[in-house]
Amino acid sequence: ECISDVIQDQRHVLQATINEGLHQAHMANEILAPIVLPHSVASSAPQCLSLFVD
């Protein structure tokens, strides 16, 4: 097995791991957002929005 094949395999594994991690984070956000956001957004939204607009 040549080096480039090994590197390709590693990249596929890494990509799959990253995708799985992103999926897990997304699922956590779906669950946590309704609980956490109402409190934090109420206080921090104006500052955040003004930062993005600038």
FENHU-V276048 format. One line per field, one symbol per residue. ss: DSSP state (@ for helix, = for strand, . for the rest). A space follows every 10 residues. Layout:
ss=???
This chain:
ss=..@@@@@@@@ @@@@@@@@@@ @@@@@@@@@@ @@@@@@@@@@ @@@@@@@@@@ @@@.
